[in-house]
């Protein structure tokens, strides 16, 4: 059986990578083309997507490789954009395959019975979801390839990388990834707002209000299972004037620590001095699925403790309501 036909039998997950820095409007048009292949499309902004092909294979009466070729022809002819298409039996295999294709485009389909043989020789940092810090730790212990990682007992990998991260790495090295493709359109930004009952100057009151917005935004993102790549701070002044500035995060995040640091940088950049504020808004932008953010191991014990506390506080809020902890968790989608 050919690779393409074999992929048709059990390799039904397609991972599509568009060129970097693709304009958002063009990215939306790529998603529309994907929706014509299959109704199950999960956007992975800013420039990737997942497609479940099970129903599409029967509908189109062809194999997954041919559907990838159809997509490339359509994106090239209609949008002038080439894409890299990986196909596999799981999200991890498909995404790892698409990353192995040299730009500008191409198709790589991995049949289910060839997953182990194909993943084995790849360097450990080529496995989708493996962060550079995690890969460095594994290499320090002589685990240089995905095949070696798959051969190491899962308990050993957990000791090296930590409980959850170790389990995921061990499973994915063996081609195990039960996550389904979840239909999701291009995420909108998330905005939280605060109005001041009287004109306020930059000081304790304003900084406390900004911290409240950070907490509300972080809780909202974590509940949605998303992370922000950028933050925008909007300040409104007496006289209907406004100031707005955007800053990107070093890594996508929904953690209060990371959001607070960038929000304070934005406030410092505003240089308010004697400006009289009537309100402010904090907007999380360029959102990504939290599952797509690499979980890096930190050597900062204080940060790790804060992240554990953050998760505990979220559970308390979920059980007893937002008022039990502090700032309300209501937020709205930006139009």
C-alpha atoms as one frame of an Amber mdcrd trajectory, in Angstrom:
protein
   0.000   0.000   0.000   1.359   3.425  -0.914   2.118   6.037   1.763  -0.781
   8.165   0.561  -3.293   5.288   0.629  -2.028   4.095   3.999  -2.403   7.589
   5.381  -6.026   7.524   4.175  -6.774   4.550   6.438  -5.805   6.033   9.811
  -3.968   9.317   9.323  -6.791  11.814   9.399  -5.322  14.824  11.211  -3.943
  17.603   9.001  -1.681  20.311  10.404  -1.265  23.344   8.145   1.506  25.931
   8.524   1.223  29.233   6.667   4.175  31.589   6.076   5.326  33.593   9.097
   3.916  37.104   9.495   0.993  36.306   7.241  -1.542  39.189   7.326  -4.523
  38.249   9.476  -6.996  38.801   6.643  -5.098  36.336   4.412  -4.933  33.893
   7.316  -8.712  34.102   7.646  -9.062  33.302   3.954  -6.848  30.224   4.388
  -9.170  29.096   7.197 -12.136  29.556   4.863 -10.459  27.307   2.280  -9.844
  24.691   4.963 -13.516  24.822   5.948 -14.383  23.829   2.380 -12.336  20.644
   2.816 -13.716  19.716   6.236 -16.176  21.219   8.739 -13.810  20.443  11.633
 -11.155  23.186  11.549  -9.271  24.455  14.583  -7.519  27.784  14.114  -4.054
  28.027  15.693  -3.178  31.690  15.241  -1.204  33.472  14.090  -0.408  31.183
  11.125  -1.406  27.524  11.632  -4.494  25.322  11.784  -5.654  21.770  12.443
  -8.177  19.870  10.316  -9.955  16.574  11.095 -10.322  14.683   7.809 -12.368
  11.598   8.754 -15.609  12.769   7.223 -13.832  14.712   4.472 -12.101  11.582
   3.137 -15.432   9.840   2.620 -17.068  12.960   1.205 -14.318  13.713  -1.312
 -13.626  10.046  -2.065  -9.859  10.484  -1.927  -6.899  10.154   0.439  -5.447
  12.677   2.854  -2.366  13.411   0.755  -4.559  14.369  -2.197  -6.588  16.698
   0.039  -3.336  18.359   1.056  -2.420  18.803  -2.605  -5.852  20.309  -3.278
  -5.311  22.788  -0.445  -1.893  23.861  -1.755  -3.267  24.413  -5.255  -6.105
  26.528  -3.904  -3.993  28.673  -1.576  -1.417  29.273  -4.301  -3.885  30.037
  -7.076  -6.345  32.131  -5.051  -4.197  33.756  -2.380  -0.634  33.501  -3.675
   0.293  31.668  -0.451   2.029  28.312  -0.193   1.511  26.133   2.870   3.238
  23.235   4.593   0.879  20.333   5.260   1.578  17.502   7.684  -0.809  14.542
   7.956  -0.767  11.905  10.673  -2.916   9.820  13.013  -2.539  12.347  15.868
  -2.073  16.079  16.344   1.525  15.593  17.516   2.534  13.497  14.498   0.831
  15.825  12.003   2.339  18.979  13.551   5.794  17.403  13.772   5.513  16.389
  10.103   4.539  19.869   8.902   7.552  21.330  10.727   9.889  18.968   8.834
   8.876  20.439   5.459  11.205  23.083   4.077   9.530  26.408   3.208   7.749
  27.584   1.220   5.516  24.510   1.057   4.989  20.802   0.688   3.092  17.759
   1.989   4.251  14.981   4.316   1.813  12.195   5.253   2.802   9.656   7.929
   0.816   6.360   7.925  -0.089   5.012  11.406   2.067   1.904  11.028   5.134
   4.011  10.205   4.889   6.539  13.053   7.498   4.903  15.306  10.013   4.398
  12.501   9.551   7.949  11.264   9.680   9.705  14.650  12.602   7.643  15.978
  15.535   9.278  14.111  14.285  12.865  14.602  16.178  15.050  17.088  14.309
  15.304  20.356  13.621  19.027  19.909  11.773  18.275  16.638   8.908  16.632
  18.556   5.959  19.020  18.503   5.388  20.606  21.929   8.948  19.993  23.125
  10.399  23.270  24.418  14.085  24.160  24.106  14.679  23.928  27.876  13.101
  20.481  28.001  15.136  19.313  25.008  18.332  20.625  26.631  17.635  18.645
  29.806  17.041  15.465  27.820  20.226  15.964  25.792  22.194  16.431  29.023
  21.117  12.901  29.942  22.071  11.507  26.549  18.550  11.459  25.097  19.203
  13.060  21.706  16.486  11.509  19.516  12.761  10.880  19.738  13.426   7.147
  19.482  15.648   7.226  22.566  13.003   9.239  24.409  10.380   6.635  23.493
  12.637   3.877  24.852  13.133   5.538  28.246  10.594   4.481  30.917   7.881
   7.085  31.352   8.624   7.359  35.073  12.207   8.373  34.280  11.057  11.060
  31.833   8.686  12.386  34.508  11.565  12.704  36.966  13.586  14.633  34.384
  10.878  16.957  33.074   8.291  16.987  35.837   5.038  15.079  36.204   2.672
  16.393  33.520   5.370  17.543  31.094   7.160  14.201  31.416   4.006  12.176
  30.795   3.157  14.195  27.696   6.694  13.944  26.293   6.878  10.174  26.873
   3.478   9.548  25.289   4.044  11.797  22.283   7.444  10.230  21.573   5.539
   6.952  21.225   2.975   8.560  18.909   0.295   8.668  21.617  -1.835  11.812
  21.617  -5.574  11.377  22.296  -6.448  15.066  21.834  -9.225  15.614  19.287
  -9.333  18.429  16.763 -11.812  20.884  18.285 -13.580  23.243  15.867 -12.457
  26.750  16.735 -12.595  29.900  14.652  -9.943  32.568  14.749 -10.082  33.795
  18.369 -11.073  37.327  19.082  -9.212  39.552  21.473 -10.322  39.796  25.098
 -10.831  43.171  26.783 -11.360  44.164  30.420 -12.262  47.740  31.385 -12.319
  50.010  34.421 -13.934  53.443  34.703 -12.983  55.950  37.400 -15.863  57.702
  39.207 -13.670  60.811  39.433 -10.586  61.956  37.539  -7.527  59.985  38.639
  -3.794  60.671  38.412  -1.101  58.026  38.027  -0.553  56.736  41.541  -1.651
  54.034  43.951  -5.286  54.136  42.799  -4.411  53.800  39.120  -1.815  51.068
  39.686  -4.308  49.117  41.823  -6.906  49.431  39.065  -4.373  48.222  36.496
  -3.525  45.207  38.666  -7.229  44.409  38.931  -7.497  44.443  35.136  -4.476
  42.135  34.871  -6.051  39.612  37.249  -9.418  39.730  35.488  -7.774  39.305
  32.093  -5.605  36.408  33.290  -8.547  34.564  34.832 -10.601  35.063  31.682
  -7.857  33.740  29.424  -7.199  30.704  31.593 -10.885  29.822  31.707 -11.053
  30.013  27.911  -7.928  27.877  27.584  -6.071  30.611  25.700  -2.926  32.687
  26.042  -2.094  36.169  24.772   0.879  37.012  22.590   0.400  40.761  23.059
  -1.231  43.295  25.389  -2.745  46.643  24.507  -3.346  49.337  27.129  -5.909
  52.027  26.378  -6.110  55.114  28.610  -8.973  57.577  28.413  -8.531  61.151
  29.622 -10.803  64.019  30.485 -11.788  65.839  27.315 -12.405  62.619  25.335
  -8.722  62.151  24.411  -7.096  58.718  24.584  -3.706  56.984  24.518  -3.132
  53.454  23.208  -0.050  51.268  22.935   0.624  47.571  22.260   3.532  45.452
  23.462   4.225  41.788  22.688   5.040  39.248  25.375   8.270  37.290  25.185
   6.160  34.095  25.086   2.372  33.609  24.892   0.983  33.588  28.426  -2.166
  33.795  30.543  -0.302  34.002  33.858  -0.779  37.043  36.064   2.992  37.493
  36.561   3.713  37.787  32.838   0.697  39.952  32.063   1.429  42.291  34.983
   5.029  42.893  33.901   3.989  43.944  30.381   1.007  45.979  31.632   3.266
  47.963  33.976   5.743  48.556  31.133   2.903  49.969  29.055   1.758  52.222
  31.889   5.310  53.492  32.404   5.551  54.209  28.670   2.450  56.395  28.903
   4.321  58.923  31.067   1.096  60.184  32.606   2.486  62.775  35.000  -0.555
  65.059  35.517  -2.886  63.447  32.982  -6.418  63.067  34.393  -7.708  59.562
  33.703 -11.394  58.757  33.315 -10.946  55.093  32.456  -8.635  52.381  31.169
  -8.870  49.120  29.235  -6.472  46.197  28.935  -6.781  43.987  25.866  -5.196
  40.577  25.292  -4.466  40.142  21.585  -3.136  37.601  19.091  -4.595  34.802
  21.212  -3.438  31.202  20.916  -4.708  27.933  22.310  -3.021  27.307  25.671
  -2.380  23.691  24.610  -0.093  25.011  21.883   2.145  26.929  24.318   5.284
  24.979  25.214   5.512  24.354  28.955   9.023  25.385  29.901  10.713  24.177
  33.060  11.719  27.117  35.240  14.610  27.174  37.701  12.918  30.063  39.499
  11.389  28.419  42.586   9.527  31.603  43.525   7.843  31.784  40.111   6.907
  28.108  40.223   5.367  28.646  43.667   3.352  31.591  42.366   2.054  29.517
  39.437   0.961  26.763  41.818  -0.762  29.360  44.004  -2.419  30.897  40.931
  -3.916  27.540  39.954  -5.135  26.992  43.528  -6.764  30.433  43.628  -8.491
  29.714  40.296  -9.979  26.545  41.795 -11.190  28.483  44.835 -12.831  31.074
  42.544 -14.494  28.343  40.520 -15.889  26.713  43.655 -16.932  29.717  45.749
 -17.280  32.540  43.214 -15.045  35.477  42.266 -15.936  37.636  45.276 -14.248
  35.205  47.677 -10.798  36.172  46.331 -10.973  39.618  44.864 -11.459  41.163
  41.443 -14.454  40.080  39.424 -13.797  37.768  36.514 -16.279  39.224  34.053
 -14.831  40.199  30.712 -16.064  40.793  27.226 -14.905  39.887  23.730 -13.650
  42.776  21.688 -15.795  43.512  18.684
